[in-house]
């Protein structure tokens, strides 16, 4: 059974108020992802000032439904004001784990 993997990296703009707003959105969207239909895994990890998410889904449609709804949709409406980032989505035979997914993100991610 294949899975859909999404890896994102977001660098918030400087300023404590933006960072507080960013974390407010992260916590709410993370909670939504953990409860979303089709979600198999949620991992949040900072690397060198970039805040990464790794999510694994039963299929791409489940991930897209999550992205377009609720807290995640509201977070995306504030995306440009809060910072910038890169994303990567791909199909895999199984959960690739953090190291493999992050390495692939470094090679293939595109500006969001």
Backbone as a ProteinNet text record, in pm:
[ID]
protein_1_A
[PRIMARY]
XXXXXXXXXXXXXXXXXXXXXXXXXXXXXXXXXXXXXXXXXXXXXXXXXXXXXXXXXXXXXXXXXXXXXXXXXXXXXXXXXXXXXXXXXXXXXXXXXXXXXXXXXXXXXXXX
[TERTIARY]
84.7	0	88.5	67.2	145.2	82.5	162.7	118.8	157.6	94.9	131.6	205.6	322.2	408.7	416.3	400.6	413.3	519.2	616.5	721.8	723.1	716.2	720.6	830	878	973.3	932.8	919.8	872.3	968	1010.9	1096.1	1014.4	979.3	901	982.5	913.6	978	1019.3	1113.4	1159.5	1051.4	1060.9	968.6	888.6	883	819.1	670.3	603.2	459.1	429.3	507.6	487.9	516.1	618.2	650.4	538.3	480.2	365.1	248.1	218.2	109.6	139.7	265.1	305.8	279.7	325.9	307.7	160.6	80.9	-62.5	-121.6	-83.4	-131.4	-75.8	51.3	113.3	40	13.8	-52.1	-191.8	-266	-402.6	-402.7	-316.3	-311.1	-256.1	-162.3	-109.6	-215.3	-294.6	-405	-505.4	-535.3	-626.4	-569.5	-440.9	-379.5	-387	-358.4	-361	-498.9	-601.2	-739.3	-798.3	-726	-780.8	-795	-899.8	-921.7	-804.4	-752.7	-644.6	-504.8	-492.1	-359.2	-300.5	-175.6	-105.6	4.9	57	169.6	181.3	216.2	247.8	375.1	474.8	597.3	635.9	668.1	712.7	857	944.8	1085.3	1154.4	1217.6	1294.6	1436.5	1485.9	1622.8	1678.7	1778.8	1846.7	1751.1	1657.8	1565.7	1449.7	1440.6	1329	1244.2	1114.6	1022.1	958.6	986.3	942.7	824.9	741.6	637.8	655.8	636.5	631.2	497.5	415.6	288.6	281.8	221.9	204.4	56.1	4	-139.4	-169.4	-288.2	-329.6	-334.2	-360.2	-367.1	-358.9	-331.2	-317.7	-448.7	-561.2	-690.8	-715.6	-676.9	-693.2	-609.4	-485.1	-399.1	-457.4	-504.4	-562.5	-687.7	-769.3	-888.8	-848.6	-745.8	-695.3	-643.6	-560.9	-499.1	-603.6	-714.6	-815.9	-922.6	-901.4	-1007.1	-951.2	-1040.8	-1013.5	-893.7	-822.5	-709.5	-598.6	-575	-469.5	-505.5	-627.1	-670.3	-653.3	-692	-676.1	-528	-443.9	-299.8	-245.2	-288.3	-238.7	-282.4	-391.7	-437.1	-340.6	-260.9	-163	-19.6	-2.2	128.2	230.8	203.6	300.1	334.1	238	263.4	354.8	350	425.6	564.2	587.4	718.1	711.1	799.2	801.4	854.1	832.5	878.7	875.8	908.8	911.5	833.6	778.5	700.9	742.2	712.9	733.6	629.5	566.6	474	509.8	500.2	534.7	468.9	455.4	402.1	519.2	501.9	605.2	539.1	618.1	566.4	528.6	598.3	572.6	624.4	594.9	646.1	798.6	857.2	1001.7	1083.9	1018.5	1092.4	1147	1184.2	1229	1351.4	1458	1583.9	1568.2	1503.4	1486.2	1394.3	1286.1	1192.9	1260.1	1337.2	1406.2	1512.5	1588	1689.6	1624.1	1512.1	1442	1389.1	1336.9	1290.7	1405.3	1524	1639.6	1672.4	1656.8	1689.2	1578.9	1449.9	1341.4	1235.8	1237	1130.2	1126.5	1004.9	981.6	918.1	941.2	880.5	729.9	675.2	530.9	460.2
-119.3	0	124.6	214.4	337.8	443.4	545.3	657.2	786.9	896.3	1027.8	1101.3	1154.8	1221.1	1369.4	1453	1597.4	1647.8	1723.4	1781.8	1931	2010.8	2155.7	2214.5	2329.3	2405.1	2550.6	2613.7	2751.6	2833.7	2947.5	3039.3	3164.6	3183.2	3301.8	3429.8	3539.1	3670.5	3702.8	3790.7	3831	3909.4	3905.7	3980.9	3888.1	3922.7	3833.6	3819.3	3925.3	3916.2	3817.5	3824.5	3728.9	3585.9	3569.5	3435.7	3379.9	3463.8	3420.3	3380.9	3462.5	3429.5	3300.2	3284.5	3162.5	3040.3	3042	2926.8	2901.3	3004.3	2986.3	2906.1	2943.3	2869.6	2727.2	2708.3	2575.4	2481	2527.2	2440.6	2400.3	2494.8	2464.1	2373.6	2403.1	2320.5	2181.1	2171.9	2042.1	1955.6	2016.2	1943.6	1896.9	1984.2	1947.4	1830.4	1834.9	1728.2	1594.1	1594.6	1468.8	1404.1	1486.2	1436	1414.7	1456.6	1453.9	1311.6	1290.9	1161.8	1133	1013.5	972.1	1003.5	1075.2	1107.5	988.5	957.2	847.5	896.1	1016.4	1066.8	1217.4	1282.1	1425.2	1441.2	1505.6	1535.2	1679.3	1752.9	1891.5	1895.3	1961.9	1961.3	2087.7	2165.4	2281.1	2238.9	2295	2271.3	2404.5	2456	2579.3	2695.8	2716.7	2829.4	2808.8	2690.9	2656.7	2553.5	2579.5	2490.6	2395.9	2266.8	2165.1	2084.4	2041.5	1943.1	1826.1	1708.9	1586.5	1523.4	1508	1437.7	1324.7	1214.7	1098.2	1066.8	1043.8	1028.2	898.2	850.9	732	760.6	887.7	925.7	1077.3	1123	1266.3	1340.8	1278.9	1344.7	1379	1292.4	1320.7	1440.2	1446.1	1559.6	1689	1685.3	1805.8	1852.8	1760.3	1797.6	1868.9	1820.2	1884.9	2025.4	2037.9	2166.3	2274.3	2235.5	2332.7	2361.1	2315.2	2333.8	2380.5	2428.8	2456.2	2543.7	2504.5	2582.7	2595.3	2491.2	2500.3	2603.6	2604	2703.8	2844.9	2866.3	2999.1	3036.9	2941.4	2968.7	3010.8	2943.9	2975.4	3114.8	3163.3	3298.3	3403	3366.1	3456.1	3423.8	3330.4	3276.3	3384.8	3469	3569.6	3672.5	3705	3800.7	3741.4	3611.7	3547.5	3499.9	3475.8	3426.7	3364.6	3268.2	3200.3	3059.5	2980.1	2843	2764.1	2634.9	2541.5	2416.5	2351	2229	2120.7	1998.8	1883.8	1779.4	1724.2	1613.5	1501.7	1376.9	1264.2	1135.8	1042.5	910.4	820.7	739.3	643.6	510.2	406.8	273.2	260.6	337	334.7	464.8	491.6	608.5	608	711.8	712	746.1	794.5	838.7	978.8	1041	1180	1199.4	1122	1146	1139.9	1038	1024.5	1133.6	1164	1267.5	1404.6	1434.8	1564.1	1575.7	1470.2	1472.4	1498.1	1435.6	1456.8	1599.5	1654.2	1792.5	1886	1861.5	1947	1947.7	1834.9	1824	1876.8	1856.7	1874.6	1978.8	2032.4	2124.3	2248.9	2300.3	2422.3	2528.2	2655	2764.6	2748.4	2773.5	2762.1	2886.6
0	0	0	-92.6	-97.1	-6.4	25.8	109.2	39.4	81.6	30.8	142.2	109	206.8	172.9	273.1	256.7	354.4	301.5	384.1	355.4	459.6	442.7	530.9	490.8	571	565.8	681.3	688.3	774.1	721.4	796.9	827.9	955.8	992.8	975	940.7	940.5	1083.8	1096.4	1229.9	1303.8	1434.5	1518.7	1608	1733.7	1831.5	1806.3	1760.6	1736.5	1622.6	1516.8	1406.9	1452.3	1536.1	1585	1672.1	1754.3	1836.3	1746.3	1646.6	1552.9	1477.8	1435.6	1366	1453.5	1578.2	1666.4	1697.1	1705.8	1727.9	1611.6	1488.8	1371.6	1368.9	1401.9	1401.7	1496.1	1615.5	1714.4	1669.2	1616.9	1572.4	1448.9	1350.5	1229.7	1261.4	1353.9	1394.1	1459.4	1544.7	1608.7	1503.1	1407	1299.6	1218.7	1186.1	1106.1	1178.5	1307.6	1383.5	1383.8	1373	1375.3	1235.9	1132.6	996.2	943.5	868.3	802.2	710	716.8	629.9	680.5	791.7	843.3	918.1	887.4	952.8	1047.1	1019.8	1099.9	1086.5	1197.9	1200.2	1281.7	1223.8	1297.3	1269.1	1373.5	1363.4	1412.6	1335.6	1373.1	1320.1	1409	1361.4	1322.3	1210.2	1165.9	1116.5	1184.3	1142.6	1118.1	1207.9	1197.6	1101.6	1043.1	954.7	1026.1	1032.4	1102.7	1001.4	1020	925.2	977.8	883.9	914.5	819.1	872.4	793.4	825.3	722.9	741.3	640.5	684.8	599	597	476.2	453.5	379.5	393.5	318.3	169.2	132.7	-8.7	-21.1	-141.4	-166.2	-143.3	-177	-158.9	-11.8	79.3	223.1	264.9	215.4	247.5	192.2	69.1	6.7	80.8	126.9	204	333.1	398.2	519.8	489.9	385.7	350.8	322.7	264	220.8	325.8	448.8	548.3	682.9	764.8	904.8	935.1	1039.7	1089.7	985.3	908.1	807.3	700.7	656.5	556.7	610.6	736.9	797.3	809	842	850.1	714	609.6	475.8	430.3	482.1	447.9	504.7	605.5	667.8	628	537.5	502.6	469.6	372.9	326.7	434.3	518.2	625.7	732.8	750	858.1	817.4	688.4	645.7	508.7	484	355.2	371.2	268.5	281.8	153.6	169.2	57.2	94.8	-7.2	15.4	-83.1	-43.7	-129.7	-94.5	-195	-176.4	-272.2	-224.4	-310.4	-260.7	-350.7	-318.1	-282.9	-178.1	-136	-106.5	-107.7	-77	70.4	157.6	301.9	360.5	485.6	556.4	544.2	483.5	461.9	586.1	690.7	808.4	788.3	898.9	895.9	806	826.4	756.4	604.8	554.2	409.5	353.6	424.7	377.6	377.5	481.8	489.9	380.8	356.8	250.8	115.3	93.1	-34.4	-42.3	69	72.3	35.6	89.9	60	-88.8	-155	-297.8	-388.5	-350.8	-447	-410.5	-290.6	-247.9	-335.2	-349.8	-428.4	-340.2	-376.7	-301.8	-295.7	-178.5	-158.7	-205.7
[MASK]
++++++++++++++++++++++++++++++++++++++++++++++++++++++++++++++++++++++++++++++++++++++++++++++++++++++++++++++++

